[in-house]
Amino acid sequence: MDVSETASISSGIAERYATAIFELAQDGSSLPKLEAGVEALAEALDASEDFREMIASPVISRAEQGAAIDALSKKMKLPAELSKGLALMAEKRRLFTLPQLVGNLRAKIAKHKGEVTADVTSAKALTKTQSEKLAKTLKSTVGKDVRINATVDESLIGGLVVKVGSKMIDTSIRSRLNSLQNAMKEVG
């Protein structure tokens, strides 16, 4: 199985769990709690290499993953829909799809709120002020509230790569250098 097949399978699994968790939260009128829980989970995934290794490790048993995810759910005070979904994912050995689950849930919550998500990659982490200014600028362009999903890629050197839906704006220095290099090849 190649990488794209694996990614596709992971995405499909995450989508099914995200739909079930989202619908349960919606029925229980607990979407704000779900949103807070998803953000806390996203921060934990970003911050803890141990957590990322635990969800991806084939040698950690279902029971151990289940106990770890239960302890984490309690510590983070995750809403019932999310913690039960995570427990089921641990039982079925599906925790490896957690990053995709977070992405799916963020997208469903944003759509429900009438927001769009902009995936922004920058060479350095954006400050809160920069992020807010960018969100305002994108809102005036897109016409909806924009939620910034920021990541850092130091290979960009500087500038930004912004993706909203299928539109991508690449103002990174790396892309400018690549364009210049291509232009010089054509001349020479």
Secondary structure, DSSP 8 states (H G I E B T S, - for coil): --HHHHHHHHHHHHHHHHHHHHHHHHHTT-HHHHHHHHHHHHHHHHH-HHHHHHHH-SSS-HHHHHHHHHHHHHHHT--HHHHHHHHHHHHTT-GGGHHHHHHHHHHHHHHHHTEEEEEEEESS---HHHHHHHHHHHHHHHSSEEEEEEEE-GGG-SSEEEEETTEEEE--HHHHHHHHHHHHHHH-
